[in-house]
């Protein structure tokens, strides 16, 4: 006798707490909600391909950003289209190999990225992912890529393992975006859970203990040095950008009406312009610096308005506050990344969006999952939650 599936409710979904292993909440009709150990919840549709007769899964998106109602509508629309075999004419692409897709991916990269970046990524592919190049892309599974990443880490190169996995995920995202495959099997894999975490670097000392971070925030508020350095220090925890981006912030990059700070591509490590949503607290701090506006730079050098703050200004201020070897300007990125990932089960923003806001992920690599408007909306929600979290910690 077939098992009766009780339809889901929002209340039941919200009450579902993460476990040590992935589990599923079933709504019926092939619609399932995957609940990950990190706390993220992903809608999926199980179906049988009418051409290959094989069971497959289509990923819809994250809850609550795809609501229960929207997920059901997507399921019903997909099931209706699945009755028409023309929906699955992509079967002609089933013999396209991972290597062939990678070549197309790098051709596109060469047109959009710097030569140095493209050569580096291509070299990483040739060294580590060539072993699955002849595999039909439809047959590439997450374990095949994870095995490669784990082998790299077993040889002592922890960070490289993460970078290779990320590159494979971007190649598969490219395949989805170009209708070569329907889903990215690496989407939703929490590398911080399944792979070794890179060891801490001494030059990027940082705090991840919540109580210590709270004390640091209060100490910064009581800093008595240069007012521009103090405000830069106060803003750093909220925006968690690279120190060079913060000290080289220009007034022309800030749009108070749109509540955004857009860092130009030429200033970014990944050659893409980067948007930082501005919260009430950050805008308040930026408004304070307008009293001292004498340069195109928001935080300019005390010796000349033609230059930004020096590279060591923030780090030296942290040392004066007693945080030598405990915290650096770059450390705010590590702190935010750690605490945001630890609290995914509370704020519900997927890891991919956190990494995007940290500028660790090329925005094109998640285009197949979130359209531009959608992931920018998620980033605004992420930064609002983080700002409230930091404000709460700052309280005496």
C-alpha positions as CSV (number, residue, x, y, z in Angstrom):
1,X,0.0,0.0,0.0
2,X,1.4,3.4,-1.1
3,X,2.4,5.7,1.7
4,X,0.1,8.7,2.2
5,X,2.1,12.0,2.1
6,X,0.7,14.7,4.2
7,X,1.1,18.1,2.4
8,X,3.5,20.5,4.0
9,X,2.6,23.7,5.8
10,X,4.8,26.8,6.4
11,X,4.6,26.1,10.1
12,X,5.9,22.5,9.7
13,X,8.8,23.8,7.5
14,X,9.8,26.5,9.9
15,X,9.8,24.0,12.8
16,X,12.1,21.6,10.9
17,X,15.5,21.8,12.6
18,X,18.8,20.7,10.9
19,X,20.3,17.4,11.8
20,X,23.7,15.8,11.4
21,X,22.7,14.4,8.0
22,X,20.6,15.7,5.1
23,X,16.9,14.8,5.4
24,X,13.8,15.6,3.3
25,X,10.3,16.9,4.0
26,X,7.8,15.6,1.4
27,X,4.9,17.6,0.0
28,X,3.6,15.0,-2.5
29,X,3.7,14.9,-6.3
30,X,7.5,14.7,-6.3
31,X,8.0,17.9,-4.5
32,X,10.5,17.6,-1.6
33,X,12.4,20.1,0.6
34,X,15.9,19.1,1.3
35,X,17.1,20.2,4.8
36,X,20.9,20.5,5.1
37,X,23.0,20.2,8.3
38,X,23.9,23.9,7.8
39,X,20.2,24.8,8.1
40,X,19.6,25.8,4.5
41,X,16.4,24.3,2.9
42,X,16.3,23.6,-0.9
43,X,13.2,22.8,-3.0
44,X,13.5,19.8,-5.4
45,X,11.3,18.0,-7.8
46,X,11.7,14.2,-8.3
47,X,10.6,13.0,-11.8
48,X,11.1,10.3,-14.4
49,X,12.6,11.5,-17.7
50,X,10.1,10.2,-20.4
51,X,12.9,9.6,-22.8
52,X,15.6,7.9,-20.7
53,X,13.1,6.5,-18.2
54,X,15.6,7.4,-15.5
55,X,14.7,9.1,-12.2
56,X,16.1,12.6,-11.9
57,X,15.9,15.7,-9.7
58,X,15.3,19.3,-10.6
59,X,16.4,22.0,-8.1
60,X,14.0,25.0,-7.8
61,X,15.6,27.2,-5.1
62,X,15.9,27.9,-1.4
63,X,13.1,28.3,1.1
64,X,11.8,30.8,2.1
65,X,12.9,32.8,-0.9
66,X,10.9,30.3,-3.0
67,X,7.7,30.0,-1.0
68,X,5.7,26.8,-0.5
69,X,3.1,28.1,-2.9
70,X,5.7,29.0,-5.5
71,X,7.3,25.6,-5.2
72,X,4.0,23.9,-5.8
73,X,3.3,26.1,-8.8
74,X,6.7,25.2,-10.2
75,X,6.1,21.5,-9.6
76,X,2.7,21.6,-11.3
77,X,4.1,23.5,-14.3
78,X,7.0,21.2,-14.7
79,X,4.9,18.1,-14.4
80,X,2.6,19.4,-17.1
81,X,5.6,20.2,-19.4
82,X,7.2,16.8,-18.6
83,X,4.4,15.0,-20.4
84,X,5.7,16.5,-23.6
85,X,8.9,14.7,-24.7
86,X,10.1,17.8,-26.5
87,X,10.8,19.2,-23.0
88,X,13.7,16.7,-22.8
89,X,15.2,17.1,-26.3
90,X,18.3,18.2,-24.5
91,X,19.1,14.4,-24.5
92,X,21.0,15.2,-27.7
93,X,23.6,16.8,-25.4
94,X,24.0,13.7,-23.2
95,X,27.3,12.8,-24.9
96,X,28.9,16.2,-24.4
97,X,31.8,15.7,-22.1
98,X,32.9,17.7,-19.1
99,X,36.1,18.7,-20.9
100,X,34.1,20.0,-23.9
101,X,32.0,22.2,-21.7
102,X,35.1,23.3,-19.8
103,X,36.6,24.5,-23.1
104,X,33.5,26.6,-23.9
105,X,33.6,27.9,-20.3
106,X,37.3,29.0,-20.6
107,X,36.6,30.6,-24.1
108,X,33.9,32.8,-22.4
109,X,36.2,33.5,-19.5
110,X,39.0,34.7,-21.8
111,X,36.7,37.4,-23.2
112,X,35.5,38.6,-19.8
113,X,38.5,38.2,-17.4
114,X,42.1,39.2,-17.4
115,X,44.6,36.9,-19.1
116,X,46.4,36.2,-15.9
117,X,43.2,35.1,-14.2
118,X,42.2,32.9,-17.1
119,X,45.6,31.3,-17.3
120,X,45.6,30.5,-13.6
121,X,42.1,28.9,-13.7
122,X,42.9,26.9,-16.8
123,X,46.1,25.7,-15.2
124,X,44.1,24.6,-12.1
125,X,41.7,22.7,-14.4
126,X,44.5,21.0,-16.4
127,X,46.3,19.9,-13.2
128,X,43.3,18.6,-11.3
129,X,40.1,18.2,-13.3
130,X,41.4,16.8,-16.6
131,X,40.9,13.3,-15.1
132,X,37.1,13.7,-15.6
133,X,37.3,15.6,-18.9
134,X,36.2,12.6,-21.0
135,X,33.2,11.9,-18.7
136,X,29.8,12.8,-20.2
137,X,28.8,15.9,-18.3
138,X,25.4,14.4,-17.5
139,X,27.3,11.6,-15.6
140,X,29.4,13.9,-13.5
141,X,28.3,13.5,-9.9
142,X,29.3,15.3,-6.7
143,X,31.4,12.4,-5.4
144,X,33.6,12.4,-8.4
145,X,34.5,16.1,-7.8
146,X,34.7,15.7,-4.0
147,X,37.1,12.8,-4.4
148,X,39.4,15.0,-6.5
149,X,39.2,17.8,-3.9
150,X,39.8,15.5,-1.0
151,X,42.9,13.9,-2.7
152,X,44.4,17.4,-3.2
153,X,43.8,18.1,0.5
154,X,45.3,14.8,1.5
155,X,48.5,16.0,-0.1
156,X,48.5,19.0,2.2
157,X,47.0,21.7,0.0
158,X,43.8,22.5,1.8
159,X,42.9,25.8,0.1
160,X,43.6,24.3,-3.4
161,X,41.0,21.6,-2.7
162,X,38.4,24.3,-2.2
163,X,39.4,26.2,-5.2
164,X,39.2,23.2,-7.5
165,X,35.8,22.2,-6.2
166,X,34.6,25.8,-6.8
167,X,35.9,25.8,-10.4
168,X,34.1,22.5,-11.1
169,X,30.9,24.0,-9.7
170,X,31.3,27.1,-11.9
171,X,31.8,24.9,-15.0
172,X,28.6,23.0,-14.2
173,X,26.7,26.3,-13.6
174,X,27.8,27.3,-17.1
175,X,26.4,24.1,-18.4
176,X,23.1,24.7,-16.7
177,X,22.9,28.3,-18.0
178,X,23.5,27.1,-21.5
179,X,20.9,24.3,-21.4
180,X,23.4,21.5,-21.6
181,X,22.3,19.9,-18.4
182,X,19.2,20.7,-16.2
183,X,20.8,20.9,-12.8
184,X,24.2,21.4,-11.1
185,X,24.9,18.4,-9.0
186,X,27.3,20.4,-6.9
187,X,24.8,23.1,-6.0
188,X,24.1,23.2,-2.3
189,X,27.1,21.2,-1.3
190,X,28.5,22.8,1.8
191,X,32.3,22.5,1.3
192,X,33.0,23.8,4.8
193,X,31.2,20.6,6.0
194,X,32.6,18.0,3.6
195,X,36.1,19.3,3.0
196,X,38.9,20.3,5.4
197,X,38.8,24.0,6.4
198,X,41.9,26.0,5.5
199,X,44.1,26.7,8.5
200,X,44.3,30.2,9.9
201,X,46.9,32.5,8.5
202,X,49.0,34.5,11.1
203,X,48.9,37.7,8.9
204,X,45.1,37.5,8.9
205,X,44.5,37.1,12.6
206,X,40.9,37.3,13.5
207,X,38.3,36.7,16.2
208,X,35.5,34.3,15.9
209,X,34.4,34.0,19.5
210,X,31.2,36.0,19.8
211,X,32.0,37.5,23.3
212,X,35.5,38.6,22.2
213,X,34.1,40.1,19.0
214,X,31.5,42.0,21.0
215,X,34.3,43.5,23.2
216,X,36.3,44.5,20.1
217,X,33.2,46.3,18.7
218,X,32.9,48.3,22.0
219,X,36.6,49.0,22.1
220,X,36.5,50.4,18.6
221,X,33.6,52.7,19.6
222,X,35.9,54.1,22.4
223,X,39.0,54.6,20.1
224,X,40.5,58.1,20.6
225,X,42.8,58.3,17.6
226,X,42.2,59.8,14.2
227,X,38.4,60.3,13.6
228,X,38.6,58.9,10.0
229,X,40.5,55.9,11.2
230,X,37.9,55.3,13.9
231,X,35.0,55.5,11.4
232,X,36.8,53.2,9.0
233,X,37.3,50.8,12.0
234,X,33.6,51.1,12.9
235,X,32.4,50.4,9.3
236,X,34.8,47.5,8.7
237,X,32.8,44.9,10.7
238,X,29.6,45.8,8.9
239,X,30.8,45.6,5.3
240,X,33.6,43.0,5.7
241,X,35.3,44.0,2.4
242,X,39.0,43.7,1.7
243,X,41.0,46.4,3.6
244,X,42.3,47.9,0.4
245,X,38.7,48.4,-0.9
246,X,37.7,50.1,2.4
247,X,40.6,52.5,2.6
248,X,40.2,53.4,-1.2
249,X,36.5,54.0,-1.0
250,X,35.5,57.0,-3.1
251,X,32.5,59.2,-2.7
252,X,31.6,58.6,-6.3
253,X,31.1,54.9,-5.5
254,X,28.4,55.6,-2.9
255,X,24.7,55.9,-3.8
256,X,22.8,57.0,-0.7
257,X,19.5,56.9,-2.5
258,X,19.9,53.3,-3.7
259,X,21.7,52.4,-0.4
260,X,24.7,50.8,-2.2
261,X,28.4,51.1,-2.5
262,X,29.6,49.9,-5.9
263,X,33.3,49.0,-6.0
264,X,34.6,49.2,-9.6
265,X,35.8,46.1,-11.3
266,X,39.4,47.4,-11.5
267,X,39.5,47.4,-7.7
268,X,38.2,43.9,-7.3
269,X,40.2,40.7,-7.2
270,X,37.8,38.9,-9.5
271,X,37.5,41.6,-12.1
272,X,33.8,42.2,-11.5
273,X,32.2,45.3,-10.0
274,X,31.1,44.4,-6.4
275,X,27.9,45.8,-4.8
276,X,27.9,46.3,-1.0
277,X,24.3,47.0,0.4
278,X,24.4,49.8,2.9
279,X,22.4,49.5,6.1
280,X,21.2,52.3,8.3
281,X,24.2,52.0,10.6
282,X,26.7,52.2,7.8
283,X,25.0,55.2,6.2
284,X,25.0,56.9,9.6
285,X,28.7,56.4,9.9
286,X,29.4,57.6,6.3
287,X,27.3,60.7,6.9
288,X,29.6,61.5,9.9
289,X,32.6,61.5,7.5
290,X,31.0,64.2,5.3
291,X,32.0,66.8,7.9
292,X,35.6,66.1,7.0
293,X,35.1,65.7,3.2
294,X,38.1,67.2,1.5
295,X,39.0,64.4,-1.0
296,X,37.6,62.1,-3.5
297,X,38.5,59.4,-0.9
298,X,36.2,58.9,2.0
299,X,39.1,57.9,4.2
300,X,42.1,60.0,3.1
301,X,45.7,60.2,4.3
302,X,46.4,62.7,7.2
303,X,49.4,64.0,5.1
304,X,47.7,64.6,1.8
305,X,44.1,64.5,0.5
306,X,45.3,63.1,-2.8
307,X,45.9,59.7,-1.3
308,X,43.8,57.2,0.8
309,X,44.7,56.1,4.3
310,X,47.9,54.1,4.4
311,X,47.8,50.3,4.2
312,X,48.7,49.9,7.9
313,X,46.4,52.6,9.4
314,X,43.6,50.2,10.5
315,X,46.0,47.5,11.7
316,X,48.0,50.0,13.7
317,X,44.8,51.3,15.3
318,X,43.8,47.7,16.3
319,X,47.3,47.2,17.8
320,X,46.8,50.4,19.9
321,X,43.5,48.9,21.1
322,X,45.4,45.9,22.4
323,X,44.6,43.5,19.5
324,X,48.1,42.8,18.2
325,X,48.2,39.2,16.8
326,X,44.5,38.9,17.6
327,X,42.8,41.0,14.9
328,X,43.6,42.6,11.6
329,X,41.7,44.7,9.1
330,X,41.4,41.6,6.9
331,X,40.3,39.6,9.9
332,X,36.8,41.2,9.8
333,X,36.1,39.2,6.6
334,X,37.0,35.9,8.4
335,X,34.9,36.9,11.4
336,X,31.9,37.7,9.3
337,X,32.2,34.6,7.2
338,X,32.5,32.3,10.2
339,X,29.5,33.8,12.1
340,X,27.3,34.2,9.1
341,X,27.8,30.5,8.2
342,X,27.3,29.4,11.7
343,X,24.0,31.2,11.8
344,X,22.5,30.1,8.5
345,X,19.9,28.1,10.4
346,X,18.7,31.5,11.8
347,X,19.0,34.0,8.9
348,X,18.3,31.3,6.2
349,X,20.5,32.9,3.6
350,X,22.3,30.2,1.5
351,X,26.1,29.8,1.7
352,X,26.4,30.7,-2.0
353,X,25.0,34.2,-1.3
354,X,27.4,34.7,1.7
355,X,30.3,33.8,-0.5
356,X,29.1,36.1,-3.2
357,X,28.9,39.0,-0.7
358,X,32.4,38.2,0.5
359,X,33.4,38.4,-3.2
360,X,34.7,34.9,-3.1
361,X,32.3,33.8,-5.9
362,X,32.0,35.2,-9.4
363,X,28.4,36.4,-9.7
364,X,28.1,34.8,-13.1
365,X,28.7,31.4,-11.4
366,X,25.4,31.5,-9.7
367,X,23.4,33.1,-12.4
368,X,21.7,29.8,-13.1
369,X,20.5,29.6,-9.6
370,X,19.6,33.2,-8.8
371,X,18.8,35.9,-11.3
372,X,20.5,39.3,-10.7
373,X,17.5,40.9,-8.9
374,X,17.0,37.8,-6.8
375,X,20.5,37.5,-5.4
376,X,20.8,41.2,-4.9
377,X,17.6,41.1,-2.8
378,X,19.1,38.2,-0.8
379,X,22.3,40.2,-0.2
380,X,20.3,43.1,1.1
381,X,18.5,40.8,3.5
382,X,21.9,39.2,4.5
383,X,23.5,42.6,5.3
384,X,20.4,43.8,7.2
385,X,20.5,40.7,9.4
386,X,24.3,41.0,9.9
387,X,24.0,44.7,10.8
388,X,21.3,44.0,13.4
389,X,23.5,41.2,14.7
390,X,26.6,43.4,15.1
391,X,24.5,46.2,16.6
392,X,23.2,43.8,19.2
393,X,26.7,42.7,20.1
394,X,27.9,46.3,20.4
395,X,25.5,47.0,23.3
396,X,27.2,47.2,26.7
